[in-house]
Amino acid sequence: MAKKVPSVQPSASKRVRAVAERDRSNGSAGRSPKSGASRTAKAVGAAVSERLPLKNKAYLPELSRLQIELVKLQEWIRHEGLRVVVVFEGRDAAGKGGVIKTITQSLSPRVCRVVALTAPTEREKTQWYFQRYVAHLPAAGEMVLFDRSWYNRAGVERVMGFCTEEEYQEFLRSCPEFERMLMRSGIILVKYWFSVSDAEQERRFQARINDPTKRWKLSPMDVESRSRWLDYSKAKDDMFAHTDFKQAPWYVVNADDKKRARLNCITHLLSLVPYEDLTPDEIALPPRQQDTGYVRPPMTDQTFVPEVH
């Protein structure tokens, strides 16, 4: 039977409604409308804030369970010869890379691979815009995760002026047709947009600046995006208006909490591709080959890595 992974946590909206209903049933009569509204607003804020942050005690067991389900999905994709494309887009430092690493951590690179293209070369700039992305589409039995994709034209290229207005308008016209063509060919296309607040993005930028192991993540484009928050917001809104359609909708991931974003995104991805459990029967290892007098060469003939730890 096809597996359907349940959601990780009850939605915040349900808890918010429950809090508001409880507030009304506890008797708001006798209070001024202003005080009642203020109390409800505080209750709503508390209901939302209680979801942050997700602790490892809840996160790690659920992550382990979902990664097992991802392995089952991988085997189903390979068995059925499916072709899956997952697009990850969003603001800088929104956590796309972390989600991608979490997905691929337990999967075979022969089945699930990541595509993260650099800036186009001078030759690629003269090609049909989608041409260099087409070369990375999956064959049968593969899933490709695009860490940023052809939507660069609607985002960074649009905001930073790396494309002309004519090229941008042509992208908005062509992109839905390009994606419909992919789906008509049998490709399963999933698009995620990672949404992060300006305050959380600022916090992550500062953390990268202060951490030598993460400083490389802050490219000049990332730094520039910080001063163009509204421009990127408008570009995202225009992109959604033209490319968020029924056959290939945008799924928005609330990414202010990285751990919760990873669980929610993986859970949702598993729900979009029906799969069956192809876990093989218990494997019995054969006995080792018997020693027939083989003599190993001396250990001193080999060069070992120095044991400095």
C-alpha positions, 0 to 999 in steps of 0.5 A: 500500500502507498505510504502516507506520512502523518504531519509532525505537529498539529497546525498552529492555526488549530491551536490558535483557534482553540485558545481563542475559543477558550478565551471566549468561553471563560467569560469575556463579558464584563471586559472592554472589547479592547482588553478582550482583543488584547488578551486574545492577541497575547494568547495567539502570540503564545500559541505560535511562539510555543512551537519555537524552537523544536528541541532535539528530543522531539526532532531527532526521533522524527527525523530518523523515522522520516529518513527511513521513509525517504529510503523507501521512497528512493527504492520505489523511484528506482523500482518504478523508473520514476523521474522526480524533480524537486526545486528549492528556492527562497531567500538567502540563508532560508535553510534550503541547503540544510533541508537538501543535506538532510534529505540526501544524508541517507540516500544513494547518490546514484538515485538522488543527486543535487544540482547547484549550478554556478553563474552561467558562462559566456557561452551558456548566456547565448543558449536557450535559457532553460538549456543548461538546466535540461542537461541535469534532468533525471533519467528513469529511477532518479530524483534530482534536487535543484538547489536554486534553479531556472527561477534565478531569472525571476529572482537574483537576475531580475533584482540585480539587473543581470537580465534585460526586461525582455528576457525577464518577460519572456521567462514569465511567459515560457516558464509555465509552458516549460514546466507543463512540458516536463510534466507531460513527459512524465516528470514529477515536479515539486517546487518549494519556496523557503520563507524566512523573516527579515529578523531571522535572516539577519540573525543567520547572516551575523552567525555566518560572519562570526563562524569561520566554517560558515563564512564562505556561505556569504557571497557578495550576492547574499550581502547585496540581497540584505539591502534589497529585501523589498525588491526581492519580495516584489520579485517573489510576488511577481514570480508567484503570480505567473508560475504558481499554477494548478499543475505545478503549485509553489509550496511555501515552507515556513523556515524560521525554525530550521528543524521544523522546516526540515521535518515539514518539508520532508513529510510533505515531499513523502506525501506527494509521491505515493510509494510502497514499502519494498524493504527486502527480507532479512539478509543472511550473510554467507560464511567467509571464504576459508583460509587456504594458506594466504600470507599477507605482505608485511605491515611495514610495506604499507604507508599508513596515515599518521595517527595524530589523534 
